[in-house]
Amino acid sequence: MQALAVVLFPVLLMLFALSMERVEARLSRLSVRQQEVEEFLDKANHADVAALAREGFPGALARFHRRRRRGADTDEVDDSDDDLRARRAS
């Protein structure tokens, strides 16, 4: 019985390490850089913070970048539309 444990323990340990490596790789793809977080916190408006609470950081950051690419003049319309959708969903 002890011989079986001696043989199985290293195999199970290797399988566990490989599975944790896969989890770490997925998490690193989902993470964001510190610079992106700081930029978001410095320049986010109320609608961006609400999107952060609803969607999580990757979704809110994507919305923030889309808004910055389009410009501030179209953002006012989009923010009011997002607020209306959020109120209707509640």
C-alpha positions, 0 to 999 in steps of 0.5 A: 500500500505504501509503495502505491502511495509512493508511486501515485503521489508524484503523478498526482502532484504533476497533474495538479501542477499542470492544471494550475498552470492552465488556470494561471494562463487563463487568468493572465489573459483576463487581467489588465495592466496597472496603467489601464486601471490607473487611467480608468480610475482617473478619467472614468465618469459615473456611467463607467463606474456603473458599468464596472459594477455591472460587468466587471473590470474587463467589460467596463474597461472595453466600454471606457476605451470605446467611449474615448475612441468615439469622443466625448460628444457622442458619449453623453447620448450613450450614457443616458441610453445606458442609464435608461437600460439599467433602470429598465432592467432593475 
